[in-house]
Amino acid sequence: MAAETAALQIVRGVCDASGRAMGPLGQQKATVSTWGRMNGANARRIDDSALIREAQRGDRAAFEELVRQYDGAVLRLALHLTGSEADAQDVYQEAFLKALGNLGRFEAGTNFRAWLFRIAHNLFANQVRASSRRRSALPDDLPDPDQG
């Protein structure tokens, strides 16, 4: 629980500092198209490897930098999947929390961006499954309100 609280503070701190995801919805709509641009993908991959190693060793600043590098791309994916800014924010935050919690299981040489996107996609799929279970939880033998 303490690790999750610390992770949430990291994600919120980065988001608050950048004005992304945690700000007012109008602000997000105005800037969402400019987030997560991929310039110098090869250089980034080298930087990612070093940041990931440091974050796996417990370096909070390294994880914060990973959040900064990928926050826009993850939020865009979440917006695309959910179609709702509120739901996208939930998926976005949970994705980074799960990434931090499972960073020790991340394998060197694996594509971090793809791993992070898979986490976000799985969270979305879990959200959809949970909402469909809630809808189908009503018994089939309910009386028809039109027949009184």
Secondary structure by P-SEA (a helix, b strand, c coil): caaaaaaaaaaaaaaaaaccccccaaaaaacccccccccaaaaaaaaaaaaaaaaaaccaaaaaaaaaacaaaaaaaaaaacccaaaaaaaaaaaaaaaaaacccccccccaaaaaaaaaaaaaaaaaaaaaaaaacccccccccccc
